[in-house]
Structure formats: structure tokens, C-alpha cells
Amino acid sequence: MNHGFEIRNASLEDVPQIKQITLEAFAKYKELAATDYPLAALSETDEDIINDIENNLVLVAYINGRVVGSVRVSVDGDTAYLSRFGVSPDFQNLGIGKALMNLVDINMKVQGVKQIQLHTGAKIKSLIIFYYGRGFYIESTNKDRGYIRALLCKDYV
């Protein structure tokens, strides 16, 4: 089945759906990372999401008006940090995540960002493979949250 989707900047009306996508994606992430660490993504408030929409790049992918994926990027000078990236489990492997990341890349290049960073579970093979396929590399790892997290970076220079 071919799902047509579109991507746009998030609006305040998207907050409840962004929250739902984030909860779904990070519940799965927590399971795959096999951690009991309290992930901030699972306890964020509507106000946290509103703050991101108002102050950072927040993109949503949607199908027939339903948000099925989202990503957030904060920019500080020529470095950016990607967070809260998720696609609804029912809509994974349709190219939505790749399309969101491609649009992030375009936005970062336009803004003159030299490097984008993110953290992910180092043992979650599907995520590591996904990010490597998008041009990221592992800069370092740490266990500060009770499981091995990798700092992944992508250079735009």
C-alpha cells in the first residue's frame, strides 16, 4: 500500500498529535534500549512541545490530516541538536523518517549549520543503521543514563 504523506512546520494545533507520536516512539525506544532510566521524552508537557514549536525547528509528517511523524531541531550558532524524532509504528518503513531527515538537512544547510548532533541507544541496531544511512557517524558513547548512548554527528562542510 502506498501512503502519500506531506511534511510541514508544526503548528500549535499539532501539539496533541506530536505528544502521542513522541510517547509511542519513545516507549518503543525505552524497550529497545532496555533501560529503566526515566526518559524526558515520556514525561514532557504540552508546554514543552509548544516551547519547541515557538523556538526551534519542529517538522511534522502527516497523512490525511493525521500527524504520523515528527522531529525537533535546536540550533545554537553553527551547531544543531536533533531530538524527539519519531514515526508512528503503523507508518514506519514508508520513507517518512528519511523524508523528515532530508528536510532537516536542507534547513540546516540554509541556516549555515556546520554540524548536527543527536543521541541514540548504541545497541539499537535499526536506529544506528538508519542514522548511518543518513550520513551520521558515532562521535562517542557514554552510560550517563544507565545504558550505552551514542553521540552521533553529521557534518555539513
Residue frames as a rotation matrix with the C-alpha (Angstrom) as fourth column:
MET 1
0.585 0.811 0.000 0.00
0.811 -0.585 0.000 0.00
0.000 0.000 -1.000 0.00
ASN 2
-0.452 -0.729 0.513 1.35
0.728 -0.634 -0.260 3.43
0.516 0.256 0.818 -0.94
HIS 3
0.398 0.526 -0.752 0.80
0.860 -0.500 0.106 6.11
-0.320 -0.688 -0.651 1.68
GLY 4
0.057 -0.343 0.938 1.05
0.548 -0.774 -0.317 9.67
0.835 0.532 0.143 0.40
PHE 5
0.399 0.038 -0.916 2.43
0.879 -0.299 0.370 11.96
-0.260 -0.953 -0.153 3.08
GLU 6
0.467 -0.261 0.845 3.40
0.260 -0.872 -0.414 15.59
0.845 0.413 -0.339 3.35
ILE 7
-0.090 -0.567 -0.819 5.77
0.996 -0.030 -0.089 17.43
0.026 -0.823 0.567 5.66
ARG 8
0.342 0.187 0.921 5.36
0.239 -0.965 0.107 20.92
0.909 0.183 -0.374 7.08
ASN 9
-0.777 -0.504 0.377 6.40
-0.179 -0.398 -0.900 23.06
0.604 -0.767 0.219 10.02
ALA 10
-0.475 0.590 -0.653 4.47
0.839 0.527 -0.135 22.12
0.264 -0.612 -0.746 13.12
SER 11
-0.311 0.470 0.826 1.68
-0.250 -0.879 0.406 24.35
0.917 -0.080 0.391 14.39
LEU 12
-0.744 0.047 0.666 0.22
-0.668 -0.069 -0.741 24.67
0.010 -0.997 0.083 17.87
GLU 13
0.344 0.938 -0.035 -2.77
-0.938 0.343 -0.042 22.59
-0.028 0.048 0.998 16.72
ASP 14
0.302 -0.317 -0.899 -0.36
-0.364 0.833 -0.416 19.67
0.881 0.453 0.136 16.25
VAL 15
-0.338 -0.577 0.743 0.68
-0.884 -0.077 -0.461 19.53
0.324 -0.813 -0.484 19.92
PRO 16
0.333 0.476 0.814 -1.62
-0.773 0.633 -0.054 16.64
-0.541 -0.611 0.578 20.99
GLN 17
0.991 0.050 -0.126 -0.60
-0.119 0.763 -0.636 14.51
0.064 0.645 0.762 17.99
ILE 18
0.182 -0.983 0.001 3.11
-0.476 -0.089 -0.875 15.33
0.861 0.159 -0.484 18.41
LYS 19
-0.162 -0.185 0.969 2.81
-0.984 0.109 -0.144 14.30
-0.079 -0.977 -0.199 22.05
GLN 20
0.719 0.521 0.460 1.20
-0.480 0.851 -0.214 10.99
-0.503 -0.067 0.862 21.04
ILE 21
0.812 -0.489 -0.318 3.86
-0.115 0.400 -0.909 10.22
0.572 0.775 0.269 18.39
THR 22
-0.090 -0.897 0.434 6.61
-0.725 -0.240 -0.646 11.04
0.683 -0.372 -0.629 20.90
LEU 23
0.098 0.203 0.974 5.07
-0.906 0.423 0.003 8.76
-0.411 -0.883 0.226 23.54
GLU 24
0.951 0.291 0.107 4.72
-0.214 0.864 -0.456 5.88
-0.225 0.410 0.884 21.06
ALA 25
0.627 -0.755 -0.192 8.21
-0.165 0.113 -0.980 6.27
0.762 0.646 -0.054 19.64
PHE 26
-0.217 -0.810 0.544 10.00
-0.747 -0.221 -0.627 6.67
0.629 -0.543 -0.557 22.96
ALA 27
0.466 0.380 0.799 8.11
-0.763 0.630 0.145 3.85
-0.448 -0.677 0.583 24.68
LYS 28
0.990 -0.132 -0.047 9.50
0.076 0.787 -0.612 1.63
0.118 0.602 0.790 21.90
TYR 29
0.297 -0.932 0.209 12.94
-0.340 -0.308 -0.889 3.23
0.892 0.193 -0.408 22.24
LYS 30
0.043 -0.233 0.972 12.96
-0.998 -0.054 0.031 2.58
0.046 -0.971 -0.235 26.00
GLU 31
0.813 0.320 0.487 12.06
-0.348 0.937 -0.035 -1.05
-0.467 -0.141 0.873 25.36
LEU 32
0.862 -0.504 -0.051 14.78
0.190 0.416 -0.889 -1.47
0.469 0.757 0.454 22.72
ALA 33
0.087 -0.862 0.500 17.37
-0.516 -0.468 -0.718 0.29
0.852 -0.196 -0.485 24.88
ALA 34
0.309 0.137 -0.941 16.41
0.533 0.794 0.291 -1.99
0.788 -0.592 0.173 27.79
THR 35
-0.778 -0.590 0.218 16.61
0.206 -0.567 -0.797 0.87
0.594 -0.575 0.563 30.25
ASP 36
0.092 0.772 -0.629 14.73
0.984 0.025 0.174 1.86
0.150 -0.635 -0.758 33.36
TYR 37
-0.820 -0.458 -0.343 16.06
0.505 -0.861 -0.057 5.41
-0.269 -0.220 0.938 33.07
PRO 38
0.174 0.947 -0.270 13.20
0.624 -0.318 -0.714 7.94
-0.762 -0.045 -0.646 33.12
LEU 39
-0.563 -0.388 0.730 13.29
0.826 -0.284 0.487 9.32
0.018 0.877 0.480 29.58
ALA 40
-0.716 0.237 -0.656 12.36
0.033 -0.928 -0.371 13.00
-0.697 -0.288 0.657 29.43
ALA 41
-0.875 0.370 -0.312 10.51
-0.393 -0.168 0.904 12.41
0.282 0.914 0.292 26.16
LEU 42
-0.505 0.697 -0.509 7.98
0.522 0.716 0.463 10.26
0.687 -0.032 -0.726 28.02
SER 43
-0.068 0.481 -0.874 7.10
0.970 -0.174 -0.171 12.93
-0.234 -0.859 -0.454 30.58
GLU 44
-0.948 -0.312 0.057 7.17
0.316 -0.917 0.244 16.14
-0.024 0.250 0.968 28.60
THR 45
-0.233 0.883 -0.408 4.22
0.429 -0.283 -0.858 18.52
-0.873 -0.375 -0.313 28.84
ASP 46
0.546 0.494 0.677 2.19
0.835 -0.257 -0.486 20.30
-0.066 0.830 -0.553 26.19
GLU 47
0.922 -0.210 -0.326 4.08
-0.145 -0.966 0.215 23.44
-0.360 -0.151 -0.921 27.25
ASP 48
-0.038 -0.975 0.220 7.41
-0.018 0.221 0.975 21.75
-0.999 0.033 -0.026 26.44
ILE 49
-0.179 0.040 0.983 6.17
0.901 0.408 0.147 20.97
-0.396 0.912 -0.109 22.93
ILE 50
0.838 0.519 0.169 4.73
0.545 -0.785 -0.295 24.48
-0.020 0.340 -0.940 22.48
ASN 51
0.591 -0.700 -0.402 8.08
-0.248 -0.632 0.734 25.95
-0.768 -0.334 -0.547 23.57
ASP 52
-0.363 -0.731 0.578 9.87
0.366 0.458 0.810 23.83
-0.857 0.505 0.102 20.93
ILE 53
0.193 0.509 0.839 7.41
0.976 -0.012 -0.217 24.86
-0.100 0.860 -0.499 18.20
GLU 54
0.962 0.259 -0.082 7.86
0.257 -0.966 -0.028 28.53
-0.086 0.005 -0.996 19.10
ASN 55
0.630 -0.764 -0.142 11.67
-0.548 -0.566 0.616 28.46
-0.551 -0.310 -0.775 19.46
ASN 56
-0.441 -0.804 0.399 13.06
-0.283 0.546 0.788 25.60
-0.852 0.235 -0.468 17.36
LEU 57
-0.487 0.260 -0.834 12.54
-0.828 0.166 0.535 23.81
0.278 0.951 0.134 14.07
VAL 58
-0.495 0.416 0.763 9.71
-0.217 0.790 -0.573 21.31
-0.841 -0.449 -0.301 14.53
LEU 59
-0.617 0.253 -0.745 8.62
-0.759 0.061 0.649 19.36
0.210 0.966 0.154 11.47
VAL 60
-0.187 0.596 0.781 5.66
-0.374 0.692 -0.618 17.02
-0.908 -0.407 0.094 11.17
ALA 61
-0.947 0.060 -0.316 4.80
-0.264 0.418 0.869 14.43
0.184 0.906 -0.380 8.55
TYR 62
-0.406 0.871 0.276 1.11
-0.435 0.082 -0.897 13.85
-0.804 -0.484 0.345 8.07
ILE 63
-0.963 0.267 0.021 -1.29
0.171 0.555 0.814 11.67
0.206 0.788 -0.580 6.11
ASN 64
-0.169 0.979 0.117 -4.90
0.506 -0.016 0.862 12.76
0.846 0.205 -0.493 5.66
GLY 65
0.330 0.310 0.892 -4.53
-0.383 -0.820 0.427 15.37
0.863 -0.482 -0.152 8.39
ARG 66
0.999 -0.001 -0.053 -3.06
0.047 0.485 0.873 12.91
0.025 -0.874 0.484 10.91
VAL 67
0.332 -0.936 0.113 0.45
-0.932 -0.344 -0.115 13.53
0.147 -0.067 -0.987 12.21
VAL 68
0.981 0.004 -0.195 2.45
-0.006 1.000 -0.007 10.33
0.195 0.008 0.981 11.71
GLY 69
0.239 -0.949 -0.204 5.97
0.940 0.279 -0.195 11.59
0.242 -0.145 0.959 12.38
SER 70
0.968 0.015 0.250 7.82
-0.026 -0.987 0.158 14.49
0.250 -0.159 -0.955 13.92
VAL 71
0.126 -0.968 -0.219 11.32
0.943 0.185 -0.275 15.78
0.307 -0.172 0.936 14.61
ARG 72
0.985 0.128 -0.117 12.72
0.164 -0.908 0.386 18.72
-0.056 -0.399 -0.915 16.55
VAL 73
0.137 -0.973 0.185 15.97
0.903 0.046 -0.427 20.57
0.407 0.226 0.885 16.00
SER 74
0.888 0.011 -0.460 17.51
0.252 -0.848 0.466 23.32
-0.385 -0.530 -0.756 18.10
VAL 75
0.434 -0.745 0.506 20.25
0.638 -0.143 -0.757 25.46
0.637 0.651 0.413 16.57
ASP 76
0.821 -0.322 -0.471 23.00
0.231 -0.567 0.791 27.12
-0.522 -0.758 -0.391 18.58
GLY 77
0.041 -0.807 -0.589 25.36
-0.574 -0.502 0.647 29.04
-0.818 0.312 -0.484 16.33
ASP 78
-0.088 -0.134 -0.987 26.71
-0.972 0.228 0.056 26.67
0.217 0.964 -0.150 13.69
THR 79
-0.972 -0.166 -0.166 25.77
-0.120 0.959 -0.255 23.52
0.202 -0.228 -0.952 15.63
ALA 80
-0.062 0.997 0.056 22.35
-0.862 -0.081 0.500 21.89
0.503 -0.017 0.864 15.84
TYR 81
-0.910 -0.121 0.397 20.89
-0.336 0.777 -0.533 19.20
-0.244 -0.618 -0.747 18.07
LEU 82
-0.366 0.776 -0.513 18.19
-0.546 0.267 0.794 16.82
0.753 0.571 0.326 16.83
SER 83
-0.946 0.089 0.313 15.72
-0.238 0.469 -0.851 15.37
-0.222 -0.879 -0.422 19.30
ARG 84
-0.274 0.933 0.233 12.30
-0.283 0.154 -0.947 13.77
-0.919 -0.325 0.222 19.72
PHE 85
-0.508 0.040 -0.860 12.48
-0.859 0.056 0.510 12.13
0.068 0.998 0.006 16.29
GLY 86
-0.679 0.294 0.672 9.79
-0.050 0.896 -0.442 9.55
-0.732 -0.334 -0.594 15.79
VAL 87
-0.600 0.571 -0.561 7.44
-0.681 0.003 0.732 7.97
0.420 0.821 0.387 13.29
SER 88
0.204 0.785 0.585 4.25
-0.931 0.341 -0.133 6.22
-0.304 -0.518 0.800 14.36
PRO 89
-0.528 -0.470 0.707 4.85
-0.335 0.881 0.336 2.45
-0.780 -0.059 -0.623 14.43
ASP 90
0.301 0.750 0.589 1.97
0.359 0.483 -0.799 1.95
-0.884 0.452 -0.124 11.98
PHE 91
0.990 0.116 -0.081 3.72
-0.012 -0.498 -0.867 4.16
-0.141 0.859 -0.492 9.42
GLN 92
0.207 -0.978 -0.005 7.36
-0.504 -0.111 0.857 3.10
-0.839 -0.175 -0.516 9.68
ASN 93
-0.494 -0.583 0.645 9.40
0.269 0.603 0.751 1.88
-0.827 0.544 -0.141 6.70
LEU 94
0.502 0.682 0.532 7.48
0.782 -0.095 -0.616 4.07
-0.369 0.726 -0.581 4.25
GLY 95
-0.183 -0.680 0.710 10.21
0.855 -0.467 -0.228 6.69
0.486 0.565 0.667 3.78
ILE 96
0.776 0.561 0.290 8.68
0.343 -0.760 0.552 9.16
0.530 -0.329 -0.782 6.24
GLY 97
0.724 -0.566 -0.396 11.71
0.374 -0.161 0.913 9.23
-0.580 -0.809 0.095 8.55
LYS 98
-0.258 -0.841 0.476 14.11
0.898 -0.027 0.439 9.65
-0.357 0.540 0.762 5.62
ALA 99
0.076 0.370 0.926 11.98
0.722 -0.661 0.205 12.47
0.688 0.653 -0.317 4.20
LEU 100
0.962 0.241 -0.132 11.90
0.257 -0.620 0.741 14.25
0.096 -0.747 -0.658 7.58
MET 101
0.354 -0.909 -0.220 15.68
0.522 -0.003 0.853 13.94
-0.776 -0.417 0.473 7.87
ASN 102
-0.252 -0.414 0.875 16.17
0.963 -0.191 0.188 15.21
0.090 0.890 0.447 4.30
LEU 103
0.509 0.522 0.684 14.15
0.445 -0.840 0.310 18.31
0.737 0.147 -0.660 5.13
VAL 104
0.867 -0.332 -0.372 16.15
0.278 -0.298 0.913 18.79
-0.414 -0.895 -0.166 8.34
ASP 105
-0.065 -0.955 0.290 19.34
0.850 0.099 0.517 18.66
-0.522 0.280 0.805 6.21
ILE 106
-0.039 0.119 0.992 18.01
0.804 -0.585 0.102 21.32
0.593 0.802 -0.072 3.84
ASN 107
0.878 0.440 0.188 17.01
0.227 -0.729 0.646 23.57
0.421 -0.524 -0.740 6.74
MET 108
0.644 -0.692 -0.327 20.40
0.439 -0.016 0.898 23.16
-0.626 -0.722 0.294 8.42
LYS 109
-0.249 -0.748 0.615 22.32
0.954 -0.082 0.287 23.99
-0.164 0.659 0.734 5.24
VAL 110
0.256 0.441 0.860 20.17
0.584 -0.780 0.226 27.10
0.771 0.444 -0.457 4.66
GLN 111
0.984 0.171 0.052 20.86
0.052 -0.551 0.833 28.21
0.171 -0.816 -0.551 8.26
GLY 112
0.356 -0.929 0.106 24.61
-0.584 -0.309 -0.751 27.71
0.730 0.205 -0.652 7.85
VAL 113
0.739 -0.069 0.671 24.83
-0.565 0.480 0.671 24.90
-0.368 -0.874 0.316 10.38
LYS 114
-0.064 -0.866 -0.496 28.15
-0.948 0.207 -0.240 23.07
0.311 0.455 -0.834 10.16
GLN 115
-0.863 -0.226 -0.452 27.25
-0.102 0.954 -0.282 20.04
0.495 -0.197 -0.846 12.32
ILE 116
0.221 0.925 0.310 24.13
-0.805 -0.007 0.593 18.38
0.550 -0.380 0.743 13.65
GLN 117
-0.852 -0.523 -0.013 24.23
-0.387 0.647 -0.657 16.05
0.353 -0.555 -0.753 16.64
LEU 118
0.356 0.929 0.096 21.90
-0.739 0.217 0.637 13.60
0.571 -0.298 0.764 18.34
HIS 119
-0.654 -0.457 0.603 21.95
-0.725 0.605 -0.328 10.86
-0.215 -0.652 -0.727 20.96
THR 120
0.410 0.784 -0.466 20.55
-0.791 0.560 0.246 7.39
0.454 0.267 0.850 20.47
GLY 121
0.659 -0.104 0.745 20.84
-0.470 0.717 0.515 3.97
-0.588 -0.689 0.423 22.04
ALA 122
-0.178 -0.873 -0.455 24.12
-0.950 0.032 0.311 2.47
-0.257 0.487 -0.835 20.85
LYS 123
-0.826 -0.139 0.547 22.71
-0.123 0.990 0.065 -1.07
-0.551 -0.014 -0.835 20.92
ILE 124
0.274 0.958 0.080 19.58
0.009 0.081 -0.997 -0.26
-0.962 0.274 0.014 18.88
LYS 125
-0.517 -0.652 0.555 20.84
0.473 0.322 0.820 -1.62
-0.713 0.686 0.142 15.58
SER 126
0.135 0.644 0.753 17.92
0.990 -0.064 -0.122 -0.35
-0.030 0.762 -0.646 13.47
LEU 127
0.924 0.200 -0.325 18.47
0.234 -0.970 0.067 3.24
-0.301 -0.138 -0.943 14.62
ILE 128
0.071 -0.973 -0.222 22.25
-0.092 -0.228 0.969 3.12
-0.993 -0.048 -0.106 14.20
ILE 129
-0.470 -0.196 0.861 21.81
0.752 0.422 0.507 1.74
-0.462 0.885 -0.051 10.67
PHE 130
0.562 0.754 0.341 19.18
0.827 -0.501 -0.256 4.40
-0.022 0.426 -0.904 9.89
TYR 131
0.830 -0.238 -0.504 21.40
-0.053 -0.934 0.354 7.26
-0.555 -0.268 -0.787 11.05
TYR 132
-0.269 -0.944 0.189 24.50
0.138 0.156 0.978 5.87
-0.953 0.290 0.088 9.29
GLY 133
-0.202 0.294 0.934 22.41
0.953 0.279 0.119 5.75
-0.225 0.914 -0.336 6.12
ARG 134
0.834 0.527 0.163 21.67
0.546 -0.832 -0.099 9.46
0.083 0.172 -0.982 6.60
GLY 135
0.370 -0.784 0.498 25.38
0.205 -0.454 -0.867 10.37
0.906 0.423 -0.007 6.90
PHE 136
0.737 -0.098 0.668 25.85
-0.645 -0.394 0.654 10.36
0.200 -0.914 -0.354 10.67
TYR 137
0.000 -0.745 -0.667 28.83
0.064 0.666 -0.743 8.82
0.998 -0.042 0.048 12.47
ILE 138
0.810 0.228 -0.540 29.43
0.511 0.174 0.842 7.89
0.286 -0.958 0.025 16.13
GLU 139
0.330 -0.661 0.674 31.50
-0.380 -0.747 -0.546 10.56
0.864 -0.076 -0.498 17.87
SER 140
-0.778 -0.544 0.314 31.43
-0.497 0.227 -0.837 8.98
0.384 -0.808 -0.447 21.34
THR 141
0.106 0.810 -0.577 29.42
0.202 0.551 0.810 6.86
0.974 -0.202 -0.105 23.77
ASN 142
-0.738 -0.301 0.604 28.54
-0.537 -0.280 -0.796 7.17
0.408 -0.912 0.045 27.44
LYS 143
-0.414 0.587 -0.696 26.49
0.572 0.762 0.303 5.43
0.708 -0.273 -0.651 30.11
ASP 144
-0.975 -0.065 0.212 25.33
-0.099 -0.726 -0.680 8.52
0.198 -0.684 0.702 32.00
ARG 145
-0.218 0.962 0.162 21.72
-0.966 -0.237 0.108 7.43
0.142 -0.133 0.981 31.74
GLY 146
0.005 0.176 0.984 22.17
-0.643 0.755 -0.131 3.78
-0.766 -0.632 0.117 32.64
TYR 147
0.643 0.098 0.760 22.51
0.450 0.754 -0.479 2.43
-0.620 0.650 0.440 29.10
ILE 148
-0.453 -0.888 0.083 25.01
0.576 -0.220 0.787 2.96
-0.681 0.405 0.611 26.32
ARG 149
0.749 0.632 -0.198 24.08
0.297 -0.588 -0.752 6.09
-0.592 0.505 -0.629 24.40
ALA 150
-0.211 -0.792 0.572 25.92
0.945 -0.017 0.326 7.12
-0.249 0.610 0.752 21.26
LEU 151
0.212 0.147 -0.966 26.53
-0.080 -0.983 -0.167 10.73
-0.974 0.113 -0.196 20.31
LEU 152
0.057 -0.127 0.990 26.05
0.930 0.366 -0.007 10.79
-0.362 0.922 0.139 16.56
CYS 153
-0.041 -0.163 -0.986 27.21
-0.091 -0.982 0.166 13.69
-0.995 0.097 0.026 14.40
LYS 154
0.356 0.098 0.929 26.78
0.907 0.203 -0.369 14.74
-0.225 0.974 -0.017 10.80
ASP 155
-0.376 -0.597 -0.709 28.97
0.311 -0.802 0.510 17.38
-0.873 -0.029 0.487 9.21
TYR 156
0.700 0.673 0.239 27.67
0.507 -0.232 -0.830 19.76
-0.503 0.702 -0.503 6.56
VAL 157
0.492 -0.590 -0.640 31.07
-0.588 -0.768 0.256 21.08
-0.642 0.250 -0.725 5.45
